[in-house]
Amino acid sequence: MLYFSEIVGKKVYTEDNIHVGYLEDLIFLVAENPIVTKIVIKDKANQKLIISTDYLQKINKIIRIEKEFLVTSLEENELFLVKNLLDKQIIDLKGNKIVRVNDVALQDKEKLSIAGVDVGFLGIFRRLRIGADNFYKIASLFNIKLASQFLSWADIQPLELIRGNVKLRKKEEKLEKIRPEDLADYLEKTNVINARKFLKILDTEKAAEVIGNLNINYQTALFKHFQTEKAAKLVSFLDPDEGVDVLLTLSKKKRDEVIEKLNPQMKAKILYLLNLSKEPIGALLTTEYLTVGPEDTVRQVLDKIKKETVDFSSLYTVYIVNKEKQLTGVVSLQEILRKDPDIPLYKFMTQNLVVIHLTTPVEIAMKKLLKYHLSSLPVINQEKRLEGIVNFDDITNYVLERIK
């Protein structure tokens, strides 16, 4: 077996020993048997030459091609190995999780083809050109296990391939095991057109779960592209409260069209919730909350609580945001007090949060608080950034005042 990291950058010669350039990339056919169809060479003038593997004579320590080679171009169902696979996220169908490609394994038998990918540290070490003797020294220093983490082509779902005009191999029964929030996180990194392609692979109920975990801006973009019948079908699989949240992001015309296509039972629930209140939650926002990073330890959080919450009337939860200030998790004060002081929050935080949006009606926010037994709800904007929180007491007092 040959790894791409072992041949990339090597000199390419013709059969009469003329130096053509350096190997920069490989092009492969996206199929059950991903044959390498072309090689990409950077010549002495820094130009890229795409050459069919029909002209390839040898590829190992030395790369040699026929002297009468012709330059060609990318064709349908072909993708670049570096651009579309290396360093990209894939679904490990065997392990039911999303992992990253650190190196690509090649098989050179009758035809050069992709055998699989390396998602472990060994792949990183090979690419860094660290000698085998140094693998274990570095691994030992950082307490890294160097067990092989090779995935065959049959065991992966290359998500990044939807960036090209390529249909994914359907593995619905495997994809069903991936957490909806993990798939949603991935889709938010791609564009709406590619997201729609991917959602078609899933059954409607699973697709609805994934959509429910997307940020509100992405949900809106998707539903604007869906045909009315498709949008109604997806909404019917959402919790009515979530369905209203999504529908409120659409134009009134589009919203009315989708509602008309819902089954009578779901339509009645949606209309009831929509008619409860025309007033959004924004008026009840409070900025009396604490945010920390996922890498922060319990000890650091407790110090921050002492310094930054002196004037707070109450504090029951701490919210975790990433470097982009997006809400990624939550922990209760009780959980923090029970954990070891040196444990980072990401190890025990709750990631599947119940959230509301600036357009969420007050009554729906109240229903969510009661349904999930929460003391407060985070309010996020279209980019999943925290705008503030609403407390159960504030909503209760507001509703009681309106009843009087």
Sequence and secondary structure as in RCSB ss.txt:
>XXXX:A:sequence
MLYFSEIVGKKVYTEDNIHVGYLEDLIFLVAENPIVTKIVIKDKANQKLIISTDYLQKINKIIRIEKEFLVTSLE
ENELFLVKNLLDKQIIDLKGNKIVRVNDVALQDKEKLSIAGVDVGFLGIFRRLRIGADNFYKIASLFNIKLASQF
LSWADIQPLELIRGNVKLRKKEEKLEKIRPEDLADYLEKTNVINARKFLKILDTEKAAEVIGNLNINYQTALFKH
FQTEKAAKLVSFLDPDEGVDVLLTLSKKKRDEVIEKLNPQMKAKILYLLNLSKEPIGALLTTEYLTVGPEDTVRQ
VLDKIKKETVDFSSLYTVYIVNKEKQLTGVVSLQEILRKDPDIPLYKFMTQNLVVIHLTTPVEIAMKKLLKYHLS
SLPVINQEKRLEGIVNFDDITNYVLERIK
>XXXX:A:secstr
 EEHHHHTT EEEETT  EEEEEEEEEEE SSS BEEEEEEEETTS EEEEEGGGEEEESSSEEE TT  B    
TTEEEHHHHTTT EEEETTTTEEEE  EEEEEESSSEEEEEEE SHHHHHHHTT  HHHHHHHHHHTT      E
EEGGGEE GGGGGTT      HHHHTTS HHHHHHHHTTS HHHHHHHHTTS HHHHHHHHHTS HHHHHHHHHH
S HHHHHHHHHHS HHHHHHHHTTS HHHHHHHHHTS HHHHHHHHHHHHH S BGGGG B    EE TT BHHH
HHHHHHHH TT S   EEEEE TT BEEEEEEHHHHHHS TT BGGGT B S   EETT BHHHHHHHHHHTT S
EEEEE TTSBEEEEEEHHHHHHHHHHHH 
